[in-house]
Amino acid sequence: MDVKDFVTETLRQVTEAINENESSLDSGGQHVEELKKLNMFSLHGGWVTHVDFDIAVTESRSKEGGAKLSIAGVGGLGGDLSEGTETASRVKFRVPLQIKRKVST
């Protein structure tokens, strides 16, 4: 799995999980301090937090000159690397995530 797909899918699943348990975000003023401890802050009728990633990635270069950045240990490398190179690195980054409150109809 490449890094873009991994991050996209992770954020999608985190957002869905929060939306399925939205009652935990309905503070009514009583749980605001607890949510702040979890780095969740109210913004424009919704919530903002961040998701931290700390992943190992591999960069594979095939003998034909193509390169691919993948999550280490997930999926196959693809291509013929018999005369290519592979480098592993660690990448840490943070992505802000806004959770909009559902509007009742």
C-alpha positions as CSV (number, residue, x, y, z in Angstrom):
1,M,0.0,0.0,0.0
2,D,1.4,3.4,-0.8
3,V,1.7,6.2,1.7
4,K,-1.1,8.3,0.1
5,D,-3.6,5.5,0.2
6,F,-2.6,4.5,3.8
7,V,-3.1,8.1,5.1
8,T,-6.3,8.6,3.2
9,E,-7.8,5.4,4.4
10,T,-6.7,5.9,8.0
11,L,-8.3,9.4,8.1
12,R,-11.5,8.2,6.5
13,Q,-11.8,5.4,9.1
14,V,-11.0,7.7,12.0
15,T,-13.6,10.2,10.8
16,E,-16.3,7.5,10.4
17,A,-15.6,6.1,13.9
18,I,-16.0,9.5,15.4
19,N,-19.2,10.2,13.5
20,E,-20.6,6.8,14.5
21,N,-20.0,7.8,18.2
22,E,-20.9,11.5,17.8
23,S,-22.7,11.5,21.2
24,S,-19.3,11.4,22.8
25,L,-18.7,14.9,21.3
26,D,-22.0,16.4,22.5
27,S,-20.5,18.1,25.5
28,G,-23.3,20.4,26.5
29,G,-20.5,22.3,28.3
30,Q,-19.8,19.5,30.7
31,H,-17.1,17.5,29.0
32,V,-15.2,20.4,27.3
33,E,-12.2,20.1,29.6
34,E,-12.0,16.3,29.0
35,L,-12.1,16.8,25.2
36,K,-9.4,19.5,25.4
37,K,-7.1,17.0,27.2
38,L,-7.6,14.8,24.1
39,N,-6.5,17.7,21.9
40,M,-10.1,18.2,20.6
41,F,-11.2,21.8,20.3
42,S,-14.5,23.3,19.3
43,L,-14.5,25.2,16.0
44,H,-17.5,26.5,14.0
45,G,-20.0,24.1,15.4
46,G,-17.7,21.1,15.0
47,W,-14.4,19.8,16.4
48,V,-10.8,19.9,15.4
49,T,-8.1,17.5,16.4
50,H,-5.0,16.0,14.8
51,V,-3.9,12.6,13.9
52,D,-0.2,11.7,14.4
53,F,1.5,9.3,12.0
54,D,4.8,7.6,12.7
55,I,5.3,5.1,9.8
56,A,8.1,3.1,8.3
57,V,8.3,3.5,4.5
58,T,10.4,1.8,1.9
59,E,11.6,3.5,-1.3
60,S,12.1,0.9,-4.1
61,R,13.9,1.6,-7.3
62,S,13.7,-0.9,-10.1
63,K,16.4,-1.5,-12.6
64,E,14.2,0.3,-15.2
65,G,14.4,3.5,-13.1
66,G,10.9,3.6,-11.6
67,A,10.5,4.4,-7.9
68,K,7.8,3.6,-5.4
69,L,7.2,4.7,-1.8
70,S,5.3,2.2,0.2
71,I,4.4,1.5,3.8
72,A,7.0,-1.0,5.1
73,G,5.6,-4.5,5.6
74,V,2.3,-3.9,3.7
75,G,1.7,-5.4,0.3
76,G,4.2,-6.5,-2.2
77,L,6.9,-4.4,-3.8
78,G,5.9,-5.1,-7.4
79,G,8.4,-4.9,-10.2
80,D,11.7,-6.6,-10.6
81,L,14.1,-5.4,-8.0
82,S,16.8,-8.0,-8.7
83,E,19.2,-5.2,-9.8
84,G,17.4,-2.3,-8.0
85,T,17.6,-0.8,-4.6
86,E,15.4,-0.5,-1.5
87,T,15.8,2.0,1.3
88,A,13.8,2.1,4.5
89,S,13.0,5.3,6.4
90,R,10.9,6.5,9.3
91,V,8.5,9.3,8.7
92,K,6.6,11.3,11.4
93,F,4.0,13.9,10.6
94,R,0.7,15.3,11.9
95,V,-2.5,15.9,10.0
96,P,-5.2,18.3,11.3
97,L,-8.7,16.7,11.2
98,Q,-12.0,18.7,11.4
99,I,-15.1,16.8,12.4
100,K,-18.2,18.6,11.4
101,R,-21.3,18.1,13.6
102,K,-24.1,16.4,11.7
103,V,-27.1,18.6,11.1
104,S,-30.4,17.1,12.2
105,T,-33.2,17.1,9.7
